Amino acid sequence: MEAAVPSRIALSAASRLPKNRHSVAGDKSSIYKGRCQSLAIPMALVAAAPGKGGGVLDRPIEKITPSRESEFDVKKKRKMTPPYRVILHNDNYNRREYVVQVLMKVIPGMTVDNAVNIMQEAHVNGLSVVIICSQSEAEEHCTSLRGNGLRSSIEPASGGC
């Protein structure tokens, strides 16, 4: 849920131009008549000019999102959660090419070379470590691998990432 915090800035009387004042080049209080790099400057001067309104400018609305965590908090939480291994088990049902395709689809950042090495290790040794990550991510990866017909499990990793 987002809360909007509107606020206003009142312009001082010194920032308004008197009616009988003439524009002089280089004068800070004169209304700019030439080409300007920033469109915000002429708009602010028009709003402050006499006879153009109350002389109050709106500040941009600040949006507050209380449920959003900072990047530091996410990294700290990730470091505090114990790591888990996602393990791929060998089976006699799926072709090797299919296993490589599923690994690349399910695991983010998985390259063809890594997927082939993981598949080959599972084929030769009976199982292979796919990725070491947090428990929630490991459960998601394991469920996705199983949903694609591969045998997989998770276990706590000893010794950290």
Stockholm file with secondary structure:
# STOCKHOLM 1.0

chainA/1-161         MEAAVPSRIALSAASRLPKNRHSVAGDKSSIYKGRCQSLAIPMALVAAAPGKGGGVLDRPIEKITPSRESEFDVKKKRKMTPPYRVILHNDNYNRREYVVQVLMKVIPGMTVDNAVNIMQEAHVNGLSVVIICSQSEAEEHCTSLRGNGLRSSIEPASGGC
#=GR chainA/1-161 SS CCEEECCEEECCGGGSCCTTCCCCTTCTTSCCCSCCSCSHHHHHHHHHSTTSSCSEEECCCEEECTTCCCHHHHHHHHHHSCCEEEEEECCSSSCHHHHHHHHHHHSTTCCHHHHHHHHHHHHHHSEEEEEEECHHHHHHHHHHHHHTTCCEEEEECTTCC
#=GC SS_cons         CCEEECCEEECCGGGSCCTTCCCCTTCTTSCCCSCCSCSHHHHHHHHHSTTSSCSEEECCCEEECTTCCCHHHHHHHHHHSCCEEEEEECCSSSCHHHHHHHHHHHSTTCCHHHHHHHHHHHHHHSEEEEEEECHHHHHHHHHHHHHTTCCEEEEECTTCC
//
